[in-house]
Amino acid sequence: MMKRLEIGFTLAELLMAFVIFGLLSAIAYPSYTKVLERMKVSQAIADIVLIDTMVERFRAVNGFLPDRLEQLRNAPVLDPWENPYQYLSFDGLNGKGKMRKDKSLVPVNSDYDLYSMGKDGRSQAPFTARASRDDIVRANDGGYVGPVSEY
């Protein structure tokens, strides 16, 4: 009598393959999400630099700052986290309450604020506030563009 040739995988072999795949996925996923987040931060920085350039061009042409970002043609409106970029012109602003402030509660800009509210989509004026730590900001009148946590 001839022995029948069995082709295929045993249940143990399939389970082992799934376990190995699961372990590799568990190792790779955190690295992947960190890379994605760094890419979004880099995109927000690039967008803010572009918007800053567009605001300065608007000021050079018109002699005053725009009231809102929609006045700039083709300016990015949403940050990489799908939240609107925040802009506040200080022209005609009464008081310093709405201005972004550093740890000493001193405004970080003298002309306008421009920032992304970051991953959590929340922000407060002082950089020391928990909701502001992930914001991507323009500070020092454009001398710094980057995360609040690194300012």
Secondary structure in CASP SS format (residue, H / E / C, confidence):
PFRMAT SS
TARGET T0000
AUTHOR 0000-0000-0000
METHOD secondary structure of the structure
MODEL  1
M C 1.00
M C 1.00
K C 1.00
R C 1.00
L C 1.00
E C 1.00
I C 1.00
G C 1.00
F C 1.00
T C 1.00
L H 1.00
A H 1.00
E H 1.00
L H 1.00
L H 1.00
M H 1.00
A H 1.00
F H 1.00
V H 1.00
I H 1.00
F H 1.00
G H 1.00
L H 1.00
L H 1.00
S H 1.00
A H 1.00
I H 1.00
A H 1.00
Y H 1.00
P H 1.00
S H 1.00
Y H 1.00
T H 1.00
K H 1.00
V H 1.00
L H 1.00
E H 1.00
R H 1.00
M H 1.00
K H 1.00
V H 1.00
S H 1.00
Q H 1.00
A H 1.00
I H 1.00
A H 1.00
D H 1.00
I H 1.00
V H 1.00
L H 1.00
I H 1.00
D H 1.00
T H 1.00
M H 1.00
V H 1.00
E H 1.00
R H 1.00
F H 1.00
R H 1.00
A H 1.00
V H 1.00
N H 1.00
G C 1.00
F C 1.00
L C 1.00
P C 1.00
D C 1.00
R C 1.00
L H 1.00
E H 1.00
Q H 1.00
L C 1.00
R C 1.00
N C 1.00
A C 1.00
P C 1.00
V C 1.00
L E 1.00
D C 1.00
P C 1.00
W C 1.00
E C 1.00
N C 1.00
P E 1.00
Y C 1.00
Q E 1.00
Y E 1.00
L E 1.00
S E 1.00
F C 1.00
D C 1.00
G C 1.00
L C 1.00
N C 1.00
G C 1.00
K C 1.00
G C 1.00
K C 1.00
M C 1.00
R C 1.00
K E 1.00
D C 1.00
K C 1.00
S C 1.00
L C 1.00
V C 1.00
P E 1.00
V C 1.00
N C 1.00
S C 1.00
D C 1.00
Y E 1.00
D E 1.00
L E 1.00
Y E 1.00
S E 1.00
M C 1.00
G C 1.00
K C 1.00
D C 1.00
G C 1.00
R C 1.00
S C 1.00
Q C 1.00
A C 1.00
P E 1.00
F C 1.00
T C 1.00
A C 1.00
R H 1.00
A H 1.00
S H 1.00
R C 1.00
D C 1.00
D C 1.00
I E 1.00
V E 1.00
R E 1.00
A E 1.00
N H 1.00
D H 1.00
G H 1.00
G C 1.00
Y E 1.00
V E 1.00
G E 1.00
P E 1.00
V H 1.00
S H 1.00
E H 1.00
Y C 1.00
END
